[in-house]
Amino acid sequence: MFEAHALSGTRSEQYAQLAEQARGLFHGERDRIANAANLSALIYHALPALNWVGFYFFDGTELVVGPFQGKPACVRIALGRGVCGTAAVTRRIQRVDDVHAFEGHIACDAASRSELVIPLYAGDRLVGVFDLDSPEPARFDADDEAGMAAIAALFLESIE
Protein backbone atom coordinates (compact mmCIF):
# COMPACT_ATOMS: atom_id res chain seq x y z
CA MET A 1 0.00 0.00 0.00
CA PHE A 2 1.27 3.47 -0.86
CA GLU A 3 1.90 5.86 2.01
CA ALA A 4 2.65 9.56 1.50
CA HIS A 5 5.40 10.98 3.65
CA ALA A 6 5.65 14.50 5.03
CA LEU A 7 7.93 16.77 3.04
CA SER A 8 11.06 18.27 4.56
CA GLY A 9 14.09 20.31 3.54
CA THR A 10 14.40 23.02 0.91
CA ARG A 11 11.72 23.55 -1.73
CA SER A 12 13.79 21.71 -4.34
CA GLU A 13 14.31 18.83 -1.88
CA GLN A 14 10.57 18.75 -1.22
CA TYR A 15 9.85 18.51 -4.93
CA ALA A 16 12.38 15.68 -5.23
CA GLN A 17 10.51 13.89 -2.43
CA LEU A 18 7.17 14.49 -4.18
CA ALA A 19 8.63 13.15 -7.42
CA GLU A 20 9.76 10.00 -5.63
CA GLN A 21 6.29 9.57 -4.13
CA ALA A 22 4.75 10.06 -7.58
CA ARG A 23 7.05 7.37 -8.99
CA GLY A 24 5.76 5.05 -6.27
CA LEU A 25 2.16 5.80 -7.20
CA PHE A 26 2.83 5.21 -10.88
CA HIS A 27 4.86 2.03 -10.43
CA GLY A 28 3.31 -0.71 -12.54
CA GLU A 29 0.30 1.41 -13.55
CA ARG A 30 -0.21 2.80 -17.07
CA ASP A 31 -3.82 4.00 -16.87
CA ARG A 32 -3.88 7.78 -17.29
CA ILE A 33 -7.08 8.24 -15.26
CA ALA A 34 -5.76 6.24 -12.31
CA ASN A 35 -2.40 8.01 -12.37
CA ALA A 36 -3.97 11.45 -12.81
CA ALA A 37 -6.36 10.82 -9.91
CA ASN A 38 -3.60 9.67 -7.56
CA LEU A 39 -1.23 12.47 -8.59
CA SER A 40 -3.92 15.11 -8.05
CA ALA A 41 -4.60 13.78 -4.55
CA LEU A 42 -0.90 13.54 -3.72
CA ILE A 43 -0.14 17.14 -4.71
CA TYR A 44 -3.35 18.58 -3.23
CA HIS A 45 -2.63 17.09 0.18
CA ALA A 46 1.16 17.57 0.16
CA LEU A 47 1.49 21.25 -0.72
CA PRO A 48 0.07 24.19 1.23
CA ALA A 49 -2.30 26.89 -0.02
CA LEU A 50 -3.90 25.03 -2.93
CA ASN A 51 -7.61 25.02 -3.64
CA TRP A 52 -7.61 22.99 -6.87
CA VAL A 53 -5.24 20.48 -8.45
CA GLY A 54 -6.09 18.43 -11.47
CA PHE A 55 -6.05 17.59 -15.12
CA TYR A 56 -7.79 18.66 -18.27
CA PHE A 57 -7.38 16.17 -21.12
CA PHE A 58 -7.54 17.03 -24.80
CA ASP A 59 -10.37 15.17 -26.55
CA GLY A 60 -9.34 16.15 -30.08
CA THR A 61 -11.31 19.40 -29.99
CA GLU A 62 -11.07 20.97 -26.53
CA LEU A 63 -9.84 20.39 -22.98
CA VAL A 64 -12.18 18.27 -20.83
CA VAL A 65 -11.92 18.05 -17.06
CA GLY A 66 -10.25 14.92 -15.76
CA PRO A 67 -9.38 13.75 -12.25
CA PHE A 68 -8.93 16.55 -9.72
CA GLN A 69 -9.10 17.59 -6.07
CA GLY A 70 -11.05 20.71 -5.09
CA LYS A 71 -14.43 22.23 -5.82
CA PRO A 72 -16.36 21.24 -8.94
CA ALA A 73 -14.66 22.58 -12.04
CA CYS A 74 -15.44 23.94 -15.47
CA VAL A 75 -16.05 20.91 -17.65
CA ARG A 76 -14.78 22.12 -21.04
CA ILE A 77 -12.19 24.72 -21.99
CA ALA A 78 -11.57 25.82 -25.56
CA LEU A 79 -8.00 25.80 -26.81
CA GLY A 80 -6.51 29.26 -26.42
CA ARG A 81 -9.05 30.28 -23.78
CA GLY A 82 -8.11 31.02 -20.17
CA VAL A 83 -4.87 29.98 -18.52
CA CYS A 84 -5.32 26.27 -19.33
CA GLY A 85 -6.23 26.84 -22.97
CA THR A 86 -3.33 29.25 -23.37
CA ALA A 87 -0.85 26.72 -21.93
CA ALA A 88 -2.21 24.07 -24.30
CA VAL A 89 -1.77 26.11 -27.49
CA THR A 90 1.48 27.87 -26.60
CA ARG A 91 3.09 24.70 -25.18
CA ARG A 92 4.46 26.95 -22.43
CA ILE A 93 4.00 26.77 -18.69
CA GLN A 94 1.68 29.49 -17.48
CA ARG A 95 2.53 30.88 -14.04
CA VAL A 96 0.02 33.59 -13.20
CA ASP A 97 0.45 35.64 -10.02
CA ASP A 98 -2.97 37.30 -10.33
CA VAL A 99 -5.58 35.46 -12.35
CA HIS A 100 -7.82 38.54 -12.34
CA ALA A 101 -5.16 40.34 -14.40
CA PHE A 102 -4.97 37.49 -16.96
CA GLU A 103 -7.08 38.45 -19.95
CA GLY A 104 -9.70 35.80 -20.60
CA HIS A 105 -9.25 34.02 -17.26
CA ILE A 106 -12.02 31.49 -16.61
CA ALA A 107 -13.18 31.72 -13.00
CA CYS A 108 -14.28 28.18 -12.14
CA ASP A 109 -13.63 28.89 -8.44
CA ALA A 110 -13.95 32.54 -7.45
CA ALA A 111 -11.52 31.93 -4.57
CA SER A 112 -8.61 31.25 -6.94
CA ARG A 113 -6.09 34.08 -7.10
CA SER A 114 -3.03 32.50 -8.73
CA GLU A 115 -2.49 29.58 -11.06
CA LEU A 116 0.20 27.30 -12.46
CA VAL A 117 -0.55 25.27 -15.60
CA ILE A 118 1.82 22.71 -17.11
CA PRO A 119 1.05 21.71 -20.73
CA LEU A 120 1.24 17.96 -21.31
CA TYR A 121 2.62 16.89 -24.68
CA ALA A 122 3.73 13.45 -25.86
CA GLY A 123 5.99 14.48 -28.73
CA ASP A 124 3.79 16.73 -30.88
CA ARG A 125 0.52 15.29 -29.50
CA LEU A 126 -1.38 17.37 -26.94
CA VAL A 127 -2.41 15.15 -24.02
CA GLY A 128 -3.82 17.96 -21.86
CA VAL A 129 -2.74 20.21 -19.01
CA PHE A 130 -1.93 19.81 -15.32
CA ASP A 131 -3.49 22.72 -13.40
CA LEU A 132 -2.89 24.04 -9.88
CA ASP A 133 -4.87 26.92 -8.34
CA SER A 134 -4.33 28.81 -5.11
CA PRO A 135 -6.42 31.27 -3.11
CA GLU A 136 -3.20 33.23 -2.45
CA PRO A 137 -1.87 35.78 -4.95
CA ALA A 138 1.59 34.94 -6.31
CA ARG A 139 1.53 31.50 -4.62
CA PHE A 140 3.72 29.86 -7.27
CA ASP A 141 7.38 30.62 -7.94
CA ALA A 142 10.21 29.26 -10.09
CA ASP A 143 10.74 26.33 -7.68
CA ASP A 144 7.07 25.34 -8.02
CA GLU A 145 7.27 25.67 -11.79
CA ALA A 146 10.39 23.49 -12.07
CA GLY A 147 9.11 20.94 -9.55
CA MET A 148 5.70 20.60 -11.16
CA ALA A 149 7.21 20.39 -14.66
CA ALA A 150 9.38 17.47 -13.50
CA ILE A 151 6.41 15.73 -11.87
CA ALA A 152 4.28 16.30 -14.99
CA ALA A 153 7.05 14.65 -17.05
CA LEU A 154 6.87 11.64 -14.73
CA PHE A 155 3.12 11.48 -15.29
CA LEU A 156 3.61 11.50 -19.07
CA GLU A 157 6.21 8.73 -18.81
CA SER A 158 3.80 6.68 -16.72
CA ILE A 159 1.10 6.65 -19.40
CA GLU A 160 3.30 6.00 -22.46
C-alpha positions as CSV (number, residue, x, y, z in Angstrom):
1,M,0.0,0.0,0.0
2,F,1.3,3.5,-0.9
3,E,1.9,5.9,2.0
4,A,2.6,9.6,1.5
5,H,5.4,11.0,3.6
6,A,5.6,14.5,5.0
7,L,7.9,16.8,3.0
8,S,11.1,18.3,4.6
9,G,14.1,20.3,3.5
10,T,14.4,23.0,0.9
11,R,11.7,23.6,-1.7
12,S,13.8,21.7,-4.3
13,E,14.3,18.8,-1.9
14,Q,10.6,18.7,-1.2
15,Y,9.9,18.5,-4.9
16,A,12.4,15.7,-5.2
17,Q,10.5,13.9,-2.4
18,L,7.2,14.5,-4.2
19,A,8.6,13.1,-7.4
20,E,9.8,10.0,-5.6
21,Q,6.3,9.6,-4.1
22,A,4.7,10.1,-7.6
23,R,7.0,7.4,-9.0
24,G,5.8,5.0,-6.3
25,L,2.2,5.8,-7.2
26,F,2.8,5.2,-10.9
27,H,4.9,2.0,-10.4
28,G,3.3,-0.7,-12.5
29,E,0.3,1.4,-13.5
30,R,-0.2,2.8,-17.1
31,D,-3.8,4.0,-16.9
32,R,-3.9,7.8,-17.3
33,I,-7.1,8.2,-15.3
34,A,-5.8,6.2,-12.3
35,N,-2.4,8.0,-12.4
36,A,-4.0,11.5,-12.8
37,A,-6.4,10.8,-9.9
38,N,-3.6,9.7,-7.6
39,L,-1.2,12.5,-8.6
40,S,-3.9,15.1,-8.0
41,A,-4.6,13.8,-4.6
42,L,-0.9,13.5,-3.7
43,I,-0.1,17.1,-4.7
44,Y,-3.3,18.6,-3.2
45,H,-2.6,17.1,0.2
46,A,1.2,17.6,0.2
47,L,1.5,21.3,-0.7
48,P,0.1,24.2,1.2
49,A,-2.3,26.9,0.0
50,L,-3.9,25.0,-2.9
51,N,-7.6,25.0,-3.6
52,W,-7.6,23.0,-6.9
53,V,-5.2,20.5,-8.4
54,G,-6.1,18.4,-11.5
55,F,-6.1,17.6,-15.1
56,Y,-7.8,18.7,-18.3
57,F,-7.4,16.2,-21.1
58,F,-7.5,17.0,-24.8
59,D,-10.4,15.2,-26.6
60,G,-9.3,16.2,-30.1
61,T,-11.3,19.4,-30.0
62,E,-11.1,21.0,-26.5
63,L,-9.8,20.4,-23.0
64,V,-12.2,18.3,-20.8
65,V,-11.9,18.0,-17.1
66,G,-10.2,14.9,-15.8
67,P,-9.4,13.8,-12.3
68,F,-8.9,16.5,-9.7
69,Q,-9.1,17.6,-6.1
70,G,-11.0,20.7,-5.1
71,K,-14.4,22.2,-5.8
72,P,-16.4,21.2,-8.9
73,A,-14.7,22.6,-12.0
74,C,-15.4,23.9,-15.5
75,V,-16.1,20.9,-17.6
76,R,-14.8,22.1,-21.0
77,I,-12.2,24.7,-22.0
78,A,-11.6,25.8,-25.6
79,L,-8.0,25.8,-26.8
80,G,-6.5,29.3,-26.4
81,R,-9.1,30.3,-23.8
82,G,-8.1,31.0,-20.2
83,V,-4.9,30.0,-18.5
84,C,-5.3,26.3,-19.3
85,G,-6.2,26.8,-23.0
86,T,-3.3,29.2,-23.4
87,A,-0.9,26.7,-21.9
88,A,-2.2,24.1,-24.3
89,V,-1.8,26.1,-27.5
90,T,1.5,27.9,-26.6
91,R,3.1,24.7,-25.2
92,R,4.5,27.0,-22.4
93,I,4.0,26.8,-18.7
94,Q,1.7,29.5,-17.5
95,R,2.5,30.9,-14.0
96,V,0.0,33.6,-13.2
97,D,0.5,35.6,-10.0
98,D,-3.0,37.3,-10.3
99,V,-5.6,35.5,-12.4
100,H,-7.8,38.5,-12.3
101,A,-5.2,40.3,-14.4
102,F,-5.0,37.5,-17.0
103,E,-7.1,38.5,-20.0
104,G,-9.7,35.8,-20.6
105,H,-9.3,34.0,-17.3
106,I,-12.0,31.5,-16.6
107,A,-13.2,31.7,-13.0
108,C,-14.3,28.2,-12.1
109,D,-13.6,28.9,-8.4
110,A,-13.9,32.5,-7.5
111,A,-11.5,31.9,-4.6
112,S,-8.6,31.2,-6.9
113,R,-6.1,34.1,-7.1
114,S,-3.0,32.5,-8.7
115,E,-2.5,29.6,-11.1
116,L,0.2,27.3,-12.5
117,V,-0.6,25.3,-15.6
118,I,1.8,22.7,-17.1
119,P,1.1,21.7,-20.7
120,L,1.2,18.0,-21.3
121,Y,2.6,16.9,-24.7
122,A,3.7,13.5,-25.9
123,G,6.0,14.5,-28.7
124,D,3.8,16.7,-30.9
125,R,0.5,15.3,-29.5
126,L,-1.4,17.4,-26.9
127,V,-2.4,15.2,-24.0
128,G,-3.8,18.0,-21.9
129,V,-2.7,20.2,-19.0
130,F,-1.9,19.8,-15.3
131,D,-3.5,22.7,-13.4
132,L,-2.9,24.0,-9.9
133,D,-4.9,26.9,-8.3
134,S,-4.3,28.8,-5.1
135,P,-6.4,31.3,-3.1
136,E,-3.2,33.2,-2.5
137,P,-1.9,35.8,-4.9
138,A,1.6,34.9,-6.3
139,R,1.5,31.5,-4.6
140,F,3.7,29.9,-7.3
141,D,7.4,30.6,-7.9
142,A,10.2,29.3,-10.1
143,D,10.7,26.3,-7.7
144,D,7.1,25.3,-8.0
145,E,7.3,25.7,-11.8
146,A,10.4,23.5,-12.1
147,G,9.1,20.9,-9.5
148,M,5.7,20.6,-11.2
149,A,7.2,20.4,-14.7
150,A,9.4,17.5,-13.5
151,I,6.4,15.7,-11.9
152,A,4.3,16.3,-15.0
153,A,7.0,14.7,-17.0
154,L,6.9,11.6,-14.7
155,F,3.1,11.5,-15.3
156,L,3.6,11.5,-19.1
157,E,6.2,8.7,-18.8
158,S,3.8,6.7,-16.7
159,I,1.1,6.6,-19.4
160,E,3.3,6.0,-22.5
